[in-house]
Amino acid sequence: MIRRTGTMKPEEVFSRTLFGIILIAASFVAWGKWVALVLGGLFLFSALSGVCLTCELYKAFFKDSQKPSSK
């Protein structure tokens, strides 16, 4: 499994990790099934539309900070 994540794009690893953490945390609260339902619906919507919102978030927050400065 570690070797597989090493071959994934960083934004894909970020998306899967974020979804996993949210789903695990949702299991500890009483209304966690609703969190899982909404998150699953958003995941299916993004898969059907072809837009990866978490990938865009990753690029906005982490890719800009990794670019070398132009000075």
C-alpha positions as CSV (number, residue, x, y, z in Angstrom):
1,M,0.0,0.0,0.0
2,I,2.8,2.4,0.8
3,R,4.4,1.8,-2.6
4,R,1.0,2.6,-4.3
5,T,0.7,5.9,-2.6
6,G,4.2,6.7,-3.7
7,T,3.1,6.5,-7.4
8,M,-0.1,8.7,-6.9
9,K,-0.3,12.4,-7.6
10,P,0.1,14.4,-4.4
11,E,-3.4,16.0,-4.8
12,E,-4.9,12.5,-5.1
13,V,-3.2,11.4,-1.9
14,F,-4.4,14.6,-0.2
15,S,-8.0,13.9,-1.4
16,R,-8.1,10.3,-0.2
17,T,-6.5,11.2,3.1
18,L,-8.9,14.0,3.7
19,F,-11.9,11.9,2.9
20,G,-10.6,9.1,5.1
21,I,-10.0,11.3,8.1
22,I,-13.4,12.9,7.9
23,L,-15.1,9.5,7.6
24,I,-13.2,8.0,10.5
25,A,-14.0,11.1,12.6
26,A,-17.6,11.0,11.7
27,S,-17.9,7.5,13.2
28,F,-17.4,9.0,16.6
29,V,-20.4,11.3,16.6
30,A,-24.1,10.5,16.6
31,W,-24.8,12.4,13.4
32,G,-21.8,10.8,11.6
33,K,-24.1,8.9,9.2
34,W,-25.3,12.2,7.8
35,V,-21.7,13.4,7.3
36,A,-20.9,10.2,5.5
37,L,-24.0,10.5,3.4
38,V,-23.2,14.1,2.4
39,L,-19.5,13.3,1.8
40,G,-20.4,10.3,-0.4
41,G,-22.9,12.4,-2.4
42,L,-20.2,15.1,-3.0
43,F,-17.7,12.4,-4.0
44,L,-20.2,10.9,-6.5
45,F,-21.1,14.3,-7.9
46,S,-17.4,15.2,-8.3
47,A,-16.7,11.8,-10.0
48,L,-19.6,12.3,-12.4
49,S,-18.8,15.9,-13.2
50,G,-15.1,15.3,-13.6
51,V,-14.2,18.2,-11.2
52,C,-12.0,17.4,-8.3
53,L,-12.7,20.1,-5.7
54,T,-10.2,18.7,-3.2
55,C,-7.5,18.6,-5.9
56,E,-8.2,22.3,-6.6
57,L,-7.9,23.1,-2.9
58,Y,-4.6,21.2,-2.7
59,K,-3.3,23.1,-5.7
60,A,-4.4,26.5,-4.2
61,F,-2.9,25.9,-0.7
62,F,0.2,23.7,-1.3
63,K,1.4,24.1,-4.9
64,D,1.8,27.9,-4.6
65,S,3.9,27.5,-1.6
66,Q,6.2,25.0,-3.3
67,K,7.0,27.1,-6.3
68,P,10.4,28.7,-6.3
69,S,10.5,32.4,-6.1
70,S,11.2,34.3,-9.3
71,K,13.9,36.5,-7.6
